[in-house]
Amino acid sequence: MSKPPFTPGPWRAADNHGCRQIKAKKSGEHKQGQWYYEVACTPGLSDDDEDKANARLIAAAPDLHEALDWLLACVLADPASEVHPDDKEERLILACGAARTALAKANGQ
């Protein structure tokens, strides 16, 4: 899997005066609970539930990207490779777990 060109995750959504900021942790040393970079901000829609859902989806983007990357690597693996079929199945199960976790984050669960 290649390193994505966007700000690495994890990202989280936080309320900020009527809109939702999506923030990423600064790399390197930091105190627990501190978030530094704003990577996006929702507009503060009149439908607050929809606005929160949009922010959660944006915040889950790095997790969704990683899960899809992992799933594609498993599905498109060269059948002639030296990876034992049991290993491929186990990797696919783990990749599906990552996808479920990312979708749960996007859905606010």
NUVEXSE-585063 format. One record per residue: residue number from 1; residue in one letter; x, y, z of N, C-alpha, C in turn. Coordinates in Angstrom, 2 decimals, always signed. Example, Ala and Ser with C-alpha at 12.3 -4.5 7.8 and 13.67 -1.06 7.14 Angstrom:
BEGIN
<1, "A", <+13.19, -5.69, +7.80>, <+12.30, -4.50, +7.80>, <+13.20, -3.30, +7.80>>
<2, "S", <+12.85, -2.25, +7.08>, <+13.67, -1.06, +7.14>, <+12.90, +0.03, +7.87>>
***
This chain:
BEGIN
<1, "M", <+0.85, -1.18, +0.00>, <+0.00, +0.00, +0.00>, <+0.89, +1.24, +0.00>>
<2, "S", <+0.55, +2.18, -0.84>, <+1.33, +3.40, -0.93>, <+0.83, +4.44, +0.07>>
<3, "K", <+1.71, +5.36, +0.38>, <+1.34, +6.44, +1.30>, <+0.42, +7.41, +0.57>>
<4, "P", <-0.75, +7.71, +1.15>, <-1.68, +8.63, +0.47>, <-1.14, +10.06, +0.47>>
<5, "P", <-1.55, +10.86, -0.51>, <-1.05, +12.23, -0.61>, <-1.73, +13.22, +0.35>>
<6, "F", <-2.77, +12.78, +1.05>, <-3.50, +13.69, +1.94>, <-2.96, +13.59, +3.37>>
<7, "T", <-3.43, +14.49, +4.23>, <-3.04, +14.49, +5.64>, <-3.40, +13.14, +6.25>>
<8, "P", <-2.43, +12.48, +6.88>, <-2.71, +11.16, +7.44>, <-3.71, +11.22, +8.59>>
<9, "G", <-4.45, +10.13, +8.77>, <-5.41, +10.02, +9.87>, <-4.70, +9.64, +11.15>>
<10, "P", <-5.42, +9.52, +12.23>, <-6.87, +9.61, +12.27>, <-7.36, +11.05, +12.24>>
<11, "W", <-8.56, +11.23, +11.74>, <-9.24, +12.51, +11.77>, <-10.43, +12.38, +12.71>>
<12, "R", <-10.88, +13.51, +13.23>, <-12.10, +13.51, +14.04>, <-12.88, +14.78, +13.78>>
<13, "A", <-14.18, +14.71, +14.03>, <-15.06, +15.87, +13.86>, <-15.30, +16.49, +15.22>>
<14, "A", <-15.31, +17.82, +15.26>, <-15.55, +18.55, +16.51>, <-16.45, +19.74, +16.22>>
<15, "D", <-17.38, +20.02, +17.13>, <-18.25, +21.19, +16.99>, <-17.43, +22.46, +17.16>>
<16, "N", <-17.78, +23.49, +16.36>, <-17.10, +24.77, +16.48>, <-18.01, +25.88, +15.97>>
<17, "H", <-18.76, +26.49, +16.87>, <-19.58, +27.66, +16.57>, <-20.48, +27.48, +15.35>>
<18, "G", <-21.29, +26.42, +15.34>, <-22.26, +26.24, +14.28>, <-21.79, +25.42, +13.09>>
<19, "C", <-20.51, +25.15, +13.02>, <-20.02, +24.26, +11.97>, <-19.26, +23.13, +12.64>>
<20, "R", <-18.83, +22.17, +11.88>, <-18.05, +21.07, +12.42>, <-16.67, +21.09, +11.77>>
<21, "Q", <-15.65, +21.16, +12.59>, <-14.29, +21.09, +12.09>, <-13.85, +19.65, +12.03>>
<22, "I", <-13.11, +19.29, +11.00>, <-12.51, +17.98, +10.92>, <-11.02, +18.22, +11.12>>
<23, "K", <-10.48, +17.60, +12.17>, <-9.10, +17.86, +12.57>, <-8.27, +16.59, +12.52>>
<24, "A", <-6.98, +16.77, +12.30>, <-6.03, +15.67, +12.29>, <-4.98, +15.93, +13.36>>
<25, "K", <-4.46, +14.85, +13.91>, <-3.39, +15.00, +14.90>, <-2.10, +15.41, +14.21>>
<26, "K", <-1.34, +16.24, +14.88>, <-0.04, +16.64, +14.39>, <+0.91, +15.48, +14.60>>
<27, "S", <+1.75, +15.21, +13.62>, <+2.71, +14.12, +13.79>, <+3.78, +14.55, +14.79>>
<28, "G", <+4.43, +13.59, +15.37>, <+5.44, +13.87, +16.37>, <+4.84, +13.85, +17.76>>
<29, "E", <+5.51, +14.49, +18.68>, <+5.05, +14.48, +20.07>, <+3.85, +15.40, +20.25>>
<30, "H", <+2.91, +14.94, +21.04>, <+1.75, +15.75, +21.39>, <+1.12, +15.16, +22.64>>
<31, "K", <+0.39, +15.99, +23.33>, <-0.32, +15.52, +24.51>, <-1.59, +14.82, +24.06>>
<32, "Q", <-1.97, +13.79, +24.80>, <-3.17, +13.05, +24.45>, <-4.38, +13.99, +24.45>>
<33, "G", <-5.22, +13.82, +23.45>, <-6.44, +14.63, +23.34>, <-6.25, +15.91, +22.57>>
<34, "Q", <-5.03, +16.23, +22.18>, <-4.82, +17.47, +21.41>, <-4.88, +17.18, +19.92>>
<35, "W", <-5.65, +17.99, +19.22>, <-5.79, +17.88, +17.78>, <-5.34, +19.20, +17.19>>
<36, "Y", <-4.60, +19.16, +16.10>, <-3.96, +20.36, +15.61>, <-4.46, +20.88, +14.27>>
<37, "Y", <-4.40, +20.09, +13.25>, <-4.67, +20.57, +11.91>, <-6.15, +20.50, +11.55>>
<38, "E", <-6.69, +21.59, +11.08>, <-8.04, +21.54, +10.51>, <-7.89, +21.16, +9.05>>
<39, "V", <-8.49, +20.04, +8.68>, <-8.40, +19.59, +7.29>, <-9.66, +19.92, +6.51>>
<40, "A", <-10.77, +20.16, +7.22>, <-12.03, +20.51, +6.56>, <-12.97, +21.11, +7.59>>
<41, "C", <-14.04, +21.73, +7.09>, <-15.07, +22.29, +7.95>, <-16.39, +22.21, +7.22>>
<42, "T", <-17.42, +21.73, +7.92>, <-18.75, +21.67, +7.30>, <-19.38, +23.06, +7.39>>
<43, "P", <-20.36, +23.34, +6.55>, <-20.91, +24.70, +6.50>, <-21.89, +25.05, +7.60>>
<44, "G", <-22.28, +24.10, +8.45>, <-23.29, +24.40, +9.45>, <-24.67, +24.44, +8.82>>
<45, "L", <-25.10, +23.34, +8.24>, <-26.39, +23.26, +7.57>, <-27.54, +23.47, +8.55>>
<46, "S", <-28.69, +23.84, +8.02>, <-29.86, +24.02, +8.89>, <-30.30, +22.68, +9.47>>
<47, "D", <-30.01, +21.58, +8.77>, <-30.31, +20.24, +9.29>, <-29.08, +19.78, +10.07>>
<48, "D", <-29.12, +19.94, +11.39>, <-27.97, +19.65, +12.24>, <-27.54, +18.18, +12.15>>
<49, "D", <-28.51, +17.27, +12.07>, <-28.18, +15.85, +11.98>, <-27.42, +15.54, +10.69>>
<50, "E", <-27.86, +16.15, +9.59>, <-27.16, +15.95, +8.31>, <-25.75, +16.53, +8.36>>
<51, "D", <-25.61, +17.69, +8.98>, <-24.30, +18.33, +9.11>, <-23.35, +17.44, +9.92>>
<52, "K", <-23.84, +16.88, +11.03>, <-23.02, +15.98, +11.85>, <-22.63, +14.74, +11.05>>
<53, "A", <-23.58, +14.20, +10.29>, <-23.30, +13.01, +9.47>, <-22.25, +13.32, +8.40>>
<54, "N", <-22.34, +14.49, +7.78>, <-21.34, +14.89, +6.79>, <-19.95, +14.97, +7.43>>
<55, "A", <-19.89, +15.56, +8.61>, <-18.60, +15.69, +9.31>, <-18.03, +14.31, +9.66>>
<56, "R", <-18.89, +13.39, +10.11>, <-18.40, +12.04, +10.44>, <-17.86, +11.34, +9.19>>
<57, "L", <-18.55, +11.50, +8.08>, <-18.11, +10.87, +6.84>, <-16.74, +11.42, +6.41>>
<58, "I", <-16.59, +12.73, +6.48>, <-15.31, +13.34, +6.12>, <-14.22, +12.86, +7.07>>
<59, "A", <-14.51, +12.81, +8.36>, <-13.52, +12.39, +9.35>, <-13.11, +10.94, +9.15>>
<60, "A", <-13.98, +10.12, +8.59>, <-13.68, +8.70, +8.36>, <-12.91, +8.48, +7.05>>
<61, "A", <-12.71, +9.51, +6.26>, <-12.09, +9.36, +4.94>, <-10.74, +8.62, +4.97>>
<62, "P", <-9.80, +8.96, +5.86>, <-8.54, +8.21, +5.85>, <-8.73, +6.73, +6.18>>
<63, "D", <-9.64, +6.42, +7.10>, <-9.91, +5.03, +7.45>, <-10.54, +4.29, +6.28>>
<64, "L", <-11.46, +4.94, +5.58>, <-12.11, +4.33, +4.42>, <-11.09, +4.10, +3.30>>
<65, "H", <-10.21, +5.07, +3.09>, <-9.16, +4.94, +2.07>, <-8.26, +3.75, +2.38>>
<66, "E", <-7.83, +3.64, +3.62>, <-6.95, +2.55, +4.02>, <-7.65, +1.19, +3.85>>
<67, "A", <-8.91, +1.11, +4.27>, <-9.64, -0.15, +4.17>, <-9.82, -0.56, +2.70>>
<68, "L", <-10.17, +0.39, +1.84>, <-10.33, +0.08, +0.42>, <-9.01, -0.33, -0.21>>
<69, "D", <-7.94, +0.36, +0.15>, <-6.61, +0.02, -0.35>, <-6.25, -1.41, +0.04>>
<70, "W", <-6.53, -1.76, +1.29>, <-6.23, -3.08, +1.81>, <-7.09, -4.15, +1.11>>
<71, "L", <-8.38, -3.87, +0.96>, <-9.27, -4.82, +0.28>, <-8.83, -5.06, -1.16>>
<72, "L", <-8.50, -3.99, -1.88>, <-8.06, -4.15, -3.26>, <-6.77, -4.96, -3.34>>
<73, "A", <-5.87, -4.72, -2.42>, <-4.61, -5.48, -2.40>, <-4.89, -6.96, -2.20>>
<74, "C", <-5.86, -7.29, -1.37>, <-6.21, -8.70, -1.14>, <-6.90, -9.31, -2.35>>
<75, "V", <-7.87, -8.61, -2.90>, <-8.66, -9.14, -4.00>, <-7.83, -9.25, -5.28>>
<76, "L", <-6.97, -8.28, -5.52>, <-6.20, -8.25, -6.76>, <-4.83, -8.90, -6.64>>
<77, "A", <-4.58, -9.59, -5.53>, <-3.28, -10.23, -5.33>, <-3.01, -11.22, -6.46>>
<78, "D", <-1.78, -11.27, -6.86>, <-1.37, -12.17, -7.93>, <-1.56, -13.62, -7.48>>
<79, "P", <-2.39, -14.39, -8.18>, <-2.63, -15.78, -7.77>, <-1.37, -16.64, -7.85>>
<80, "A", <-0.37, -16.20, -8.61>, <+0.88, -16.96, -8.72>, <+1.88, -16.58, -7.63>>
<81, "S", <+1.48, -15.68, -6.74>, <+2.41, -15.24, -5.70>, <+2.65, -16.36, -4.70>>
<82, "E", <+3.63, -16.15, -3.86>, <+3.99, -17.16, -2.87>, <+3.12, -17.09, -1.62>>
<83, "V", <+2.13, -16.22, -1.60>, <+1.25, -16.10, -0.44>, <+0.37, -17.34, -0.37>>
<84, "H", <+0.42, -17.99, +0.75>, <-0.39, -19.20, +0.95>, <-1.87, -18.80, +0.94>>
<85, "P", <-2.74, -19.63, +0.31>, <-4.17, -19.27, +0.24>, <-4.79, -18.98, +1.61>>
<86, "D", <-4.38, -19.69, +2.64>, <-4.91, -19.43, +3.98>, <-4.54, -18.04, +4.44>>
<87, "D", <-3.33, -17.60, +4.11>, <-2.89, -16.26, +4.48>, <-3.73, -15.20, +3.76>>
<88, "K", <-4.01, -15.45, +2.47>, <-4.82, -14.50, +1.71>, <-6.21, -14.39, +2.32>>
<89, "E", <-6.80, -15.52, +2.70>, <-8.13, -15.50, +3.30>, <-8.10, -14.74, +4.63>>
<90, "E", <-7.07, -14.97, +5.42>, <-6.96, -14.26, +6.70>, <-6.79, -12.77, +6.49>>
<91, "R", <-5.97, -12.39, +5.50>, <-5.79, -10.96, +5.21>, <-7.09, -10.32, +4.72>>
<92, "L", <-7.85, -11.06, +3.95>, <-9.13, -10.55, +3.45>, <-10.12, -10.36, +4.61>>
<93, "I", <-10.13, -11.30, +5.55>, <-11.00, -11.17, +6.73>, <-10.61, -9.93, +7.54>>
<94, "L", <-9.31, -9.72, +7.71>, <-8.84, -8.53, +8.45>, <-9.19, -7.25, +7.69>>
<95, "A", <-9.03, -7.27, +6.37>, <-9.36, -6.09, +5.56>, <-10.85, -5.79, +5.65>>
<96, "C", <-11.68, -6.83, +5.64>, <-13.13, -6.61, +5.79>, <-13.44, -6.03, +7.16>>
<97, "G", <-12.73, -6.45, +8.18>, <-12.91, -5.88, +9.51>, <-12.55, -4.40, +9.54>>
<98, "A", <-11.47, -4.04, +8.85>, <-11.08, -2.63, +8.76>, <-12.15, -1.82, +8.04>>
<99, "A", <-12.73, -2.41, +6.99>, <-13.79, -1.72, +6.25>, <-15.02, -1.52, +7.13>>
<100, "R", <-15.39, -2.55, +7.88>, <-16.55, -2.42, +8.79>, <-16.31, -1.33, +9.83>>
<101, "T", <-15.10, -1.30, +10.38>, <-14.77, -0.29, +11.39>, <-14.84, +1.12, +10.81>>
<102, "A", <-14.31, +1.29, +9.60>, <-14.33, +2.60, +8.94>, <-15.77, +3.04, +8.65>>
<103, "L", <-16.59, +2.10, +8.17>, <-18.00, +2.44, +7.91>, <-18.73, +2.77, +9.19>>
<104, "A", <-18.44, +2.06, +10.26>, <-19.08, +2.36, +11.55>, <-18.70, +3.77, +12.01>>
<105, "K", <-17.43, +4.14, +11.83>, <-17.00, +5.50, +12.19>, <-17.75, +6.53, +11.35>>
<106, "A", <-17.87, +6.28, +10.06>, <-18.58, +7.21, +9.18>, <-20.05, +7.33, +9.56>>
<107, "N", <-20.64, +6.23, +10.08>, <-22.04, +6.22, +10.47>, <-22.27, +6.63, +11.91>>
<108, "G", <-21.22, +7.02, +12.61>, <-21.36, +7.50, +13.99>, <-21.63, +6.40, +15.00>>
<109, "Q", <-21.21, +5.20, +14.72>, <-21.42, +4.07, +15.63>, <-20.17, +3.76, +16.42>>
***
